[in-house]
Amino acid sequence: MSETTNKPSDFALPDVKDLKPLDSEAETAKRLAAYRAVDKNIDFENHRIIGIGSGSTVVYVAERLGQYLLDPKYKPFVEKFICIPTGFQSIQLILDNGLQLGSIERNPVIDIAFDGADEVDTNLQLIKGGGACLFQEKLVSTSSKKFIIVADYRKWSPTSLGVKWTRGVPLEVVPSAYVRVKSDLINKLNCKKVVLRQGGSAKAGPVVTDNNNFILDADFGPIKDPKSLHVQLKLLLGIVETGLFIDNADIAYIGNSDGTVLIAPKS
């Protein structure tokens, strides 16, 4: 953004109300949700360890923190932040915005974390893992004292999970076990369809996670009881982690197409 090209001494933090719309309605909504979440939840005097998630909405979380870093009023606080990534994309976001990169190994307790979601229901149960970072995302989010979701209106499901996100529940699995897991999903849990996620035109073969595992996308249709399904999935040998984030998020900021933000706290 053009605002971040100024010298720090001349920089003034952009007010959300003054921002021009981006090229698409969805991107504008993402930015609005992310900026609002950062503005309302960062405690500059007391927060020090900040979790930075993955995905297209978290781009704007890192961008907003980078803007605070350039503002002389906030710079002394933000330059002391240690940002914990959930994957390679997060590392790049942290570095590109001038923030200090840390690790979960050296900072196992995180003050606050921000991440996106592929789907959010009204109970703040989540489907995550569309970007194949689910294990790392869950490690960071469950290590955080406060976990905040930022997303746009397309990810909000007022009914149940598996309605808006139709690609299935992402599952990180040990490579040698993926055939066994696929069979168990269909025969034991009545999964409708299981797909080994492929790397696409730029990669021959399946997606490999940051932990050198495979991703299975398991379609169960609408999920009436995500907590029960998560437990059943974790009992299957070979599943490292599921993309069902249960009772993890504290609040969600959902950017709407009309320029408002839905704030959904944990009930």
Rosetta silent file (secondary structure, phi, psi, omega in degrees, C-alpha in Angstrom):
SEQUENCE: MSETTNKPSDFALPDVKDLKPLDSEAETAKRLAAYRAVDKNIDFENHRIIGIGSGSTVVYVAERLGQYLLDPKYKPFVEKFICIPTGFQSIQLILDNGLQLGSIERNPVIDIAFDGADEVDTNLQLIKGGGACLFQEKLVSTSSKKFIIVADYRKWSPTSLGVKWTRGVPLEVVPSAYVRVKSDLINKLNCKKVVLRQGGSAKAGPVVTDNNNFILDADFGPIKDPKSLHVQLKLLLGIVETGLFIDNADIAYIGNSDGTVLIAPKS
SCORE:     score description
SCORE:     0.000 S_00000001
   1 L     0.000  150.631 -176.180    0.000    0.000    0.000 S_00000001
   2 H   -65.028  -28.075 -177.493    1.145    3.531   -0.706 S_00000001
   3 H   -61.410  -28.794 -173.616    0.817    4.516    2.954 S_00000001
   4 H   -85.150    3.026 -179.693    3.757    2.293    3.931 S_00000001
   5 H   -90.428   -8.365 -179.805    6.226    4.044    1.604 S_00000001
   6 L   -72.929  159.144  172.985    6.585    7.148    3.771 S_00000001
   7 L   -68.142  145.759 -178.935    9.512    7.697    6.082 S_00000001
   8 H   -53.831  -36.092 -176.919    8.749    6.585    9.653 S_00000001
   9 H   -69.786  -22.252 -179.147    9.133   10.126   10.967 S_00000001
  10 H  -100.537   -5.304 -169.282    6.458   11.381    8.568 S_00000001
  11 L   -78.919  137.692  172.797    4.134    8.421    8.834 S_00000001
  12 L  -123.963  131.580 -177.783    0.653    8.676   10.294 S_00000001
  13 L   -58.667  122.890 -179.788   -1.360    5.528   10.911 S_00000001
  14 L   -63.511  135.187  174.529   -4.147    5.357    8.302 S_00000001
  15 L   -79.779  136.469 -178.093   -7.636    5.544    9.757 S_00000001
  16 H   -55.876  -35.450 -177.257   -9.831    2.663    8.613 S_00000001
  17 H   -66.792  -22.781 -175.837  -12.562    5.134    7.644 S_00000001
  18 H   -95.360   -1.938 -176.721  -10.217    6.868    5.187 S_00000001
  19 L   -73.558  138.184  175.549   -9.057    3.783    3.275 S_00000001
  20 L   -79.824  146.979  178.392  -10.026    3.511   -0.378 S_00000001
  21 L   -59.423  148.515  175.593  -11.728    0.281   -1.503 S_00000001
  22 L   -83.981 -175.443 -173.218   -9.522   -2.405   -2.972 S_00000001
  23 L   -65.777  -27.558 -179.644  -10.044   -4.030   -6.356 S_00000001
  24 L  -128.525  154.561  179.448  -12.619   -6.526   -5.089 S_00000001
  25 H   -61.058  -41.253 -178.075  -15.411   -6.437   -2.527 S_00000001
  26 H   -66.067  -41.387  179.648  -14.024   -9.506   -0.773 S_00000001
  27 H   -65.693  -38.931  176.724  -10.518   -8.052   -0.440 S_00000001
  28 H   -61.751  -40.881  179.083  -11.919   -4.837    0.990 S_00000001
  29 H   -65.970  -40.128  177.746  -13.900   -6.888    3.515 S_00000001
  30 H   -61.189  -48.240 -178.535  -10.817   -8.902    4.478 S_00000001
  31 H   -61.667  -42.604 -179.348   -8.760   -5.785    5.075 S_00000001
  32 H   -60.750  -46.313 -179.925  -11.515   -4.178    7.107 S_00000001
  33 H   -63.128  -43.629 -177.666  -11.882   -7.229    9.365 S_00000001
  34 H   -66.720  -46.258 -179.935   -8.137   -7.588    9.844 S_00000001
  35 H   -62.058  -43.307 -179.029   -7.483   -3.926   10.587 S_00000001
  36 H   -63.744  -41.036 -179.199  -10.401   -3.776   13.022 S_00000001
  37 H   -63.480  -43.121  178.737   -9.220   -6.922   14.817 S_00000001
  38 H   -66.029  -47.943 -176.564   -5.699   -5.567   15.264 S_00000001
  39 H   -59.473  -38.366 -174.202   -6.867   -2.098   16.315 S_00000001
  40 H   -86.669  -15.672 -169.819   -9.284   -3.423   18.928 S_00000001
  41 H  -121.639  -21.024  178.833   -7.199   -6.207   20.437 S_00000001
  42 L   -72.759  126.329  173.960   -3.496   -5.401   20.443 S_00000001
  43 L  -101.802  100.526 -171.334   -2.352   -4.192   23.856 S_00000001
  44 L   -65.562  -26.421 -178.624    0.799   -2.296   22.964 S_00000001
  45 L   -85.335  -28.591 -172.560    2.062   -2.047   26.522 S_00000001
  46 L  -113.727  -24.301  177.841    1.476   -5.638   27.605 S_00000001
  47 L   -80.788  138.309  178.224    1.512   -7.846   24.493 S_00000001
  48 L  -133.067  -38.238 -178.647    4.903   -9.033   23.354 S_00000001
  49 E  -105.051  119.129 -172.039    4.515  -12.421   21.639 S_00000001
  50 E  -121.071  124.492  175.974    2.153  -12.268   18.645 S_00000001
  51 E   -85.980  131.831  179.494    0.982  -15.237   16.582 S_00000001
  52 E  -118.769  115.318 -175.306    0.631  -14.573   12.849 S_00000001
  53 L   -81.862 -157.651 -175.197   -1.423  -17.136   10.937 S_00000001
  54 L  -122.687  162.148  174.959   -1.737  -18.043    7.284 S_00000001
  55 L   110.534  171.508 -171.583   -4.046  -17.150    4.442 S_00000001
  56 L   -70.939  -26.357  179.985   -5.211  -14.197    2.408 S_00000001
  57 L   -79.697  -32.448 -178.778   -6.888  -12.289    5.256 S_00000001
  58 H   -69.230  -18.120  172.593   -3.872  -12.480    7.564 S_00000001
  59 H   -52.081  -40.371 -176.624   -1.924  -10.559    4.926 S_00000001
  60 H   -79.865  -23.140  172.022   -3.770   -7.493    6.201 S_00000001
  61 H   -64.136  -50.447  179.471   -3.073   -8.328    9.862 S_00000001
  62 H   -63.495  -38.383  178.636    0.662   -8.228    9.176 S_00000001
  63 H   -61.440  -43.366 -179.395    0.200   -5.119    7.043 S_00000001
  64 H   -65.929  -42.699  177.239   -1.590   -3.315    9.867 S_00000001
  65 H   -61.999  -37.897  176.481    1.080   -4.261   12.404 S_00000001
  66 H   -63.589  -34.182  176.571    3.676   -2.994    9.921 S_00000001
  67 H   -67.920  -40.657  175.845    1.845    0.319    9.744 S_00000001
  68 H   -61.683  -36.611  179.239    1.913    0.617   13.533 S_00000001
  69 H   -62.289  -32.143 -178.679    5.658   -0.067   13.384 S_00000001
  70 H   -82.783  -12.965 -179.972    6.097    2.957   11.105 S_00000001
  71 L   -85.691  121.479 -177.152    4.132    5.273   13.383 S_00000001
  72 L   -55.073  -28.873 -179.313    6.501    7.014   15.843 S_00000001
  73 L   -67.016  -36.019 -174.681    3.858    6.787   18.572 S_00000001
  74 L  -105.216  -14.981 -175.222    3.708    2.985   18.424 S_00000001
  75 H   -52.731  -44.211 -178.765    7.147    2.074   17.070 S_00000001
  76 H   -59.533  -27.407  179.319    8.831    1.629   20.495 S_00000001
  77 H   -85.070  -47.652 -173.223    6.229   -1.018   21.357 S_00000001
  78 H   -68.497  -32.627 -179.646    5.872   -2.809   18.018 S_00000001
  79 L   -68.744  -13.094  175.657    9.599   -3.165   17.437 S_00000001
  80 L   -92.679   -9.065  178.206    9.688   -5.287   20.606 S_00000001
  81 L   -62.844  140.477  170.492    6.997   -7.658   19.331 S_00000001
  82 E  -112.482  117.492 -173.643    8.149  -11.189   18.575 S_00000001
  83 E  -100.080  128.217 -175.543    5.937  -12.658   15.859 S_00000001
  84 E  -103.912  120.138 -176.252    5.389  -16.411   15.710 S_00000001
  85 E   -86.745  161.903  174.561    4.559  -17.843   12.254 S_00000001
  86 L  -109.337    4.448  179.996    2.357  -20.793   11.328 S_00000001
  87 L   170.546 -176.019 -175.361    4.189  -21.591    8.094 S_00000001
  88 H   -62.286  -41.223  179.525    6.389  -20.267    5.325 S_00000001
  89 H   -59.585  -41.351  179.829    3.822  -17.702    4.141 S_00000001
  90 H   -63.548  -39.672  177.492    3.603  -16.302    7.673 S_00000001
  91 H   -57.803  -46.001 -179.497    7.376  -16.008    7.866 S_00000001
  92 H   -64.898  -39.992  178.580    7.371  -13.943    4.687 S_00000001
  93 H   -61.592  -43.105 -179.774    4.535  -11.720    5.925 S_00000001
  94 H   -62.706  -48.703 -178.031    6.387  -11.032    9.163 S_00000001
  95 H   -68.444  -41.642 -177.854    9.654  -10.196    7.425 S_00000001
  96 H   -63.385  -25.508 -179.077    8.077   -8.206    4.582 S_00000001
  97 L  -100.481   12.933  173.852    6.378   -5.903    7.089 S_00000001
  98 L    75.884   15.336 -177.142    9.539   -5.287    9.110 S_00000001
  99 L   -89.336  159.669 -177.778    8.391   -7.264   12.135 S_00000001
 100 L   -83.627  126.492 -178.049   10.619   -9.385   14.360 S_00000001
 101 E   -88.679  132.657  175.831   10.478  -13.102   13.594 S_00000001
 102 L  -127.317 -170.644  179.879   10.412  -15.616   16.441 S_00000001
 103 L  -136.670  152.691  178.599    9.691  -19.314   16.889 S_00000001
 104 L   -67.358  -28.076  179.721    7.213  -21.374   18.872 S_00000001
 105 L   -64.475  -37.583 -178.748   10.131  -23.392   20.269 S_00000001
 106 L   -91.820  -14.584 -177.797   11.565  -20.325   22.006 S_00000001
 107 L  -135.051   71.968 -174.551    8.174  -18.739   22.773 S_00000001
 108 L   -72.022  -13.829  176.099    5.749  -21.515   23.766 S_00000001
 109 L  -114.371  121.260 -174.485    3.320  -19.065   25.386 S_00000001
 110 E  -110.995  135.501 -177.563    1.802  -16.519   23.000 S_00000001
 111 L   -70.303  -45.321 -177.343   -0.033  -13.404   24.167 S_00000001
 112 E  -156.020  143.233 -179.987   -2.381  -13.089   21.212 S_00000001
 113 E  -133.191  145.101  177.783   -2.720  -14.739   17.793 S_00000001
 114 E  -120.778  135.727  177.627   -4.531  -13.773   14.592 S_00000001
 115 E  -153.859  162.654  175.918   -5.513  -16.221   11.878 S_00000001
 116 L   -91.684 -172.617  177.477   -8.016  -16.727    9.095 S_00000001
 117 L  -154.295  151.954  174.720  -10.493  -19.554    8.590 S_00000001
 118 L   -83.973  -26.415  175.188  -12.048  -21.432    5.711 S_00000001
 119 E  -160.100  142.069  179.868  -15.377  -21.521    7.544 S_00000001
 120 E  -131.799  130.647  175.120  -16.705  -20.173   10.859 S_00000001
 121 E  -102.635  179.376 -174.011  -20.006  -21.096   12.492 S_00000001
 122 L   -69.928  -14.984  175.047  -21.979  -19.183   15.107 S_00000001
 123 L   -93.937    7.773 -177.237  -20.338  -21.178   17.927 S_00000001
 124 L    61.694   29.476  166.893  -16.899  -20.140   16.619 S_00000001
 125 L   -84.214  145.065 -168.878  -16.093  -23.685   15.565 S_00000001
 126 E  -127.381  151.280  159.305  -13.813  -23.576   12.549 S_00000001
 127 E  -110.885  125.047  177.877  -12.657  -25.413    9.485 S_00000001
 128 L  -133.873  163.857  177.450   -9.060  -24.518    8.685 S_00000001
 129 L   117.188    5.205  176.643   -6.341  -26.027    6.563 S_00000001
 130 L   -60.638  -25.967  177.416   -7.199  -24.898    3.060 S_00000001
 131 L   -98.060    8.592  174.746   -3.633  -23.626    2.863 S_00000001
 132 L    69.048   25.209  179.009   -2.228  -26.870    4.336 S_00000001
 133 L  -111.840   21.519 -167.827   -0.893  -25.232    7.525 S_00000001
 134 H   -60.175  -41.856 -179.203   -3.412  -26.737    9.946 S_00000001
 135 H   -63.400  -48.849 -179.533   -1.007  -28.429   12.370 S_00000001
 136 H   -63.047  -39.046  178.643    1.187  -25.349   12.706 S_00000001
 137 H   -63.319  -41.292 -179.300   -1.893  -23.117   12.947 S_00000001
 138 H   -71.342  -35.177  176.687   -3.356  -25.236   15.717 S_00000001
 139 H   -60.698  -45.055 -179.806   -0.047  -25.332   17.562 S_00000001
 140 H   -70.085  -45.588 -175.237    0.122  -21.529   17.566 S_00000001
 141 H   -65.291  -39.661 -179.339   -3.567  -20.943   18.296 S_00000001
 142 H   -78.501   -9.614  175.276   -3.712  -23.356   21.237 S_00000001
 143 L   -93.203    0.062 -173.601   -0.536  -21.812   22.656 S_00000001
 144 E  -100.275  140.962  175.923   -2.159  -18.367   22.682 S_00000001
 145 L   -69.162  -29.414  177.276   -3.893  -16.675   25.570 S_00000001
 146 L  -141.560  127.956 -176.724   -6.266  -15.058   23.063 S_00000001
 147 E  -119.372  121.377 -173.431   -7.026  -16.373   19.583 S_00000001
 148 E  -117.534  131.689  178.132   -8.736  -14.079   17.076 S_00000001
 149 E   -99.898  134.762  173.474  -10.232  -15.082   13.729 S_00000001
 150 E  -123.190  132.636 -176.709  -10.373  -12.646   10.809 S_00000001
 151 E  -159.319  172.064  174.597  -12.368  -13.511    7.699 S_00000001
 152 E  -105.916  173.207 -172.185  -14.752  -12.148    5.099 S_00000001
 153 H   -57.852  -23.229 -178.670  -18.473  -12.740    4.714 S_00000001
 154 H   -71.857  -16.502 -177.049  -17.991  -15.753    2.412 S_00000001
 155 H   -97.294   -6.877 -175.876  -16.539  -17.772    5.321 S_00000001
 156 E   -86.252  124.380  179.647  -19.378  -17.137    7.783 S_00000001
 157 E  -119.497  108.190  179.850  -21.835  -20.025    8.159 S_00000001
 158 L   -77.190   -4.749 -178.209  -24.919  -19.304   10.289 S_00000001
 159 L  -105.826  -78.238 -179.544  -26.050  -22.938   10.039 S_00000001
 160 L  -153.096  163.425  176.046  -23.267  -25.523   10.318 S_00000001
 161 E   -67.575  153.578 -179.045  -19.757  -26.274    9.147 S_00000001
 162 L    87.838    5.856  179.214  -19.394  -27.953    5.780 S_00000001
 163 L   -97.950  -52.298  178.466  -21.971  -25.693    4.131 S_00000001
 164 L   -80.920  -41.199  178.990  -19.836  -22.798    2.871 S_00000001
 165 L   -94.848  106.845 -171.248  -16.577  -24.778    2.728 S_00000001
 166 L  -106.791    6.361  179.694  -17.373  -27.736    0.490 S_00000001
 167 L   -82.212   -7.380 -179.983  -13.889  -29.133   -0.185 S_00000001
 168 L   101.351  167.739  178.960  -14.023  -31.253    2.956 S_00000001
 169 E   -77.622  120.348  176.739  -12.254  -31.265    6.310 S_00000001
 170 E   -68.013  136.390  178.643   -8.472  -31.007    5.800 S_00000001
 171 E  -129.677  125.518  175.279   -6.564  -33.770    7.564 S_00000001
 172 E   -88.967  123.481 -172.987   -2.792  -33.842    7.968 S_00000001
 173 E  -129.437  150.520  173.349   -1.677  -37.462    7.714 S_00000001
 174 L   -63.666  129.094 -174.407    1.555  -39.437    7.853 S_00000001
 175 H   -52.768  -43.016 -177.203    2.412  -40.206    4.197 S_00000001
 176 H   -69.679  -13.231 -177.184    2.815  -43.953    4.657 S_00000001
 177 H  -104.188    0.766 -169.561   -0.616  -44.137    6.318 S_00000001
 178 H   -64.883  -33.865  178.421   -2.706  -42.139    3.871 S_00000001
 179 H   -67.612  -43.036  177.109   -4.195  -45.171    2.097 S_00000001
 180 H   -61.690  -45.237 -179.543   -5.134  -46.731    5.444 S_00000001
 181 H   -63.375  -43.301  179.276   -6.619  -43.437    6.676 S_00000001
 182 H   -58.410  -43.774  178.438   -8.605  -42.992    3.466 S_00000001
 183 H   -63.924  -44.149 -179.831  -10.091  -46.463    3.865 S_00000001
 184 H   -64.161  -37.578  179.493  -10.941  -45.888    7.533 S_00000001
 185 H   -61.192  -41.495 -177.722  -12.633  -42.573    6.760 S_00000001
 186 H   -77.107  -44.057 -172.067  -14.955  -44.220    4.256 S_00000001
 187 H   -87.078  -28.811 -178.072  -15.589  -47.512    6.037 S_00000001
 188 H  -101.194  -32.739 -175.213  -15.594  -46.422    9.691 S_00000001
 189 L  -114.333    7.343  176.076  -16.808  -42.825    9.594 S_00000001
 190 L    56.589   36.449  176.902  -19.030  -42.934    6.491 S_00000001
 191 L   -65.226  137.583 -176.690  -17.110  -40.164    4.772 S_00000001
 192 L   -73.166  -37.080 -176.359  -18.701  -39.283    1.435 S_00000001
 193 E  -159.866  138.908  178.186  -15.479  -38.577   -0.438 S_00000001
 194 E  -129.003  129.432 -178.093  -11.754  -38.435    0.363 S_00000001
 195 E  -125.678  130.609  170.572   -9.189  -36.734   -1.863 S_00000001
 196 E   -78.206  115.906 -174.479   -5.413  -36.718   -1.526 S_00000001
 197 L   -67.110  130.246 -178.505   -4.623  -33.063   -2.141 S_00000001
 198 E   -98.291  156.364 -176.594   -2.368  -32.520   -5.129 S_00000001
 199 L   -76.330  -12.538  179.091    0.231  -29.810   -5.566 S_00000001
 200 L    90.366 -169.238 -173.628   -1.231  -28.538   -8.836 S_00000001
 201 L   -64.900  -23.760 -177.047    0.442  -27.622  -12.104 S_00000001
 202 L   -87.082   -6.232 -178.507    3.556  -26.302  -10.373 S_00000001
 203 L  -144.405  129.849  174.603    4.239  -29.566   -8.515 S_00000001
 204 L   -84.236  122.649  179.218    4.043  -33.196   -9.557 S_00000001
 205 L   104.786 -175.621 -173.442    2.449  -35.214   -6.778 S_00000001
 206 E   -75.572  160.763  171.587    0.656  -34.436   -3.534 S_00000001
 207 L   -62.275  137.251  174.984    0.919  -31.366   -1.324 S_00000001
 208 L  -117.217  124.913 -176.714    3.590  -31.791    1.356 S_00000001
 209 L   -74.648  174.581  176.210    3.083  -29.788    4.560 S_00000001
 210 L   -62.227  -18.008  179.155    5.731  -27.896    6.529 S_00000001
 211 L  -101.823   14.355  178.024    5.902  -31.053    8.669 S_00000001
 212 L    63.688   34.574  176.177    6.480  -33.316    5.618 S_00000001
 213 L  -112.068  171.037  175.546    3.005  -34.839    5.790 S_00000001
 214 E   -96.418  165.024  174.620    0.189  -35.257    3.254 S_00000001
 215 E  -118.859  125.424  168.687   -3.230  -33.593    3.265 S_00000001
 216 E  -105.129  135.455  173.600   -6.472  -35.515    2.815 S_00000001
 217 E  -104.545  113.917 -172.708   -9.670  -33.523    2.218 S_00000001
 218 E  -108.938  115.338 -176.875  -12.549  -35.504    3.720 S_00000001
 219 E   -91.792  112.926  176.654  -16.085  -34.533    2.710 S_00000001
 220 L  -106.840    3.645 -172.990  -18.691  -35.319    5.372 S_00000001
 221 L    72.724 -162.780  175.754  -21.300  -32.888    4.058 S_00000001
 222 L   -57.920  133.869 -174.533  -22.843  -30.524    6.638 S_00000001
 223 E  -104.223  108.187 -176.671  -21.309  -31.276   10.037 S_00000001
 224 L   -76.298  -33.682 -176.798  -23.884  -31.287   12.820 S_00000001
 225 L  -132.861   80.683 -176.659  -21.465  -32.130   15.635 S_00000001
 226 H   -62.236  -32.073 -179.321  -17.927  -30.936   14.768 S_00000001
 227 H   -65.452  -45.634  178.664  -16.591  -31.697   18.247 S_00000001
 228 H   -63.644  -42.246  179.523  -17.619  -35.356   18.064 S_00000001
 229 H   -63.277  -41.263  178.409  -16.266  -35.694   14.532 S_00000001
 230 H   -58.183  -44.711 -179.311  -12.935  -34.202   15.570 S_00000001
 231 H   -63.236  -43.604  179.455  -12.586  -36.765   18.369 S_00000001
 232 H   -63.479  -39.737  179.693  -13.422  -39.648   16.038 S_00000001
 233 H   -66.100  -41.126 -178.387  -10.916  -38.446   13.470 S_00000001
 234 H   -65.197  -21.600  179.797   -8.124  -38.099   16.020 S_00000001
 235 L   -80.432  -11.115  179.940   -8.605  -41.739   16.995 S_00000001
 236 L   -80.694  126.271  179.648   -7.739  -42.933   13.495 S_00000001
 237 L   -61.763  129.770  177.801   -4.144  -44.103   13.250 S_00000001
 238 L   107.712  -18.938  177.246   -2.126  -41.925   10.887 S_00000001
 239 E   -84.000  117.982  179.022   -3.994  -38.648   11.347 S_00000001
 240 E   -78.631  -45.887  179.661   -1.602  -36.082   12.795 S_00000001
 241 E  -158.966  154.689  178.694   -4.171  -33.274   13.098 S_00000001
 242 E  -107.138  158.897  176.630   -7.588  -32.284   11.820 S_00000001
 243 L   -86.542   10.847  172.714   -8.744  -29.004   10.323 S_00000001
 244 E   -90.130  113.818  178.769  -11.590  -28.829   12.832 S_00000001
 245 E   -99.942  106.941 -169.722  -10.664  -26.158   15.377 S_00000001
 246 L  -105.966  127.128  176.322  -12.918  -26.832   18.343 S_00000001
 247 L    51.142   39.508 -174.558  -13.500  -24.393   21.228 S_00000001
 248 L  -108.312  -43.312 -174.855  -10.305  -22.600   20.233 S_00000001
 249 L   -78.614  143.887  177.989  -11.281  -19.136   18.966 S_00000001
 250 L   -96.410  -31.429 -179.263  -12.169  -16.339   21.387 S_00000001
 251 E  -161.659  149.027  177.670  -13.677  -13.892   18.898 S_00000001
 252 E  -123.458  139.000  174.256  -14.181  -13.571   15.151 S_00000001
 253 E  -112.974  114.921 -176.048  -14.139  -10.421   13.012 S_00000001
 254 E  -112.612  114.053  178.596  -16.084  -10.959    9.802 S_00000001
 255 E   -77.155  127.083 -179.017  -15.825   -8.259    7.133 S_00000001
 256 L   -96.146  161.846 -177.877  -19.117   -7.693    5.317 S_00000001
 257 L   -69.693  -20.180 -178.446  -19.694   -6.553    1.750 S_00000001
 258 L   -90.768    7.685  177.807  -21.410   -3.359    2.946 S_00000001
 259 L    89.982    4.766  175.777  -18.323   -2.112    4.801 S_00000001
 260 L   -98.174  168.649  177.296  -19.413   -3.222    8.260 S_00000001
 261 E  -125.176  124.059  172.975  -17.726   -5.812   10.489 S_00000001
 262 E   -82.513  124.296  177.879  -19.586   -8.569   12.285 S_00000001
 263 E  -107.566  115.883 -176.307  -17.978   -9.168   15.670 S_00000001
 264 E  -115.861  103.904  178.011  -18.789  -12.631   17.004 S_00000001
 265 E   -82.787  164.313  174.727  -17.521  -13.364   20.533 S_00000001
 266 L   -63.876  133.060 -177.964  -17.362  -16.788   22.110 S_00000001
 267 L   -81.164    0.000    0.000  -20.781  -17.577   23.583 S_00000001
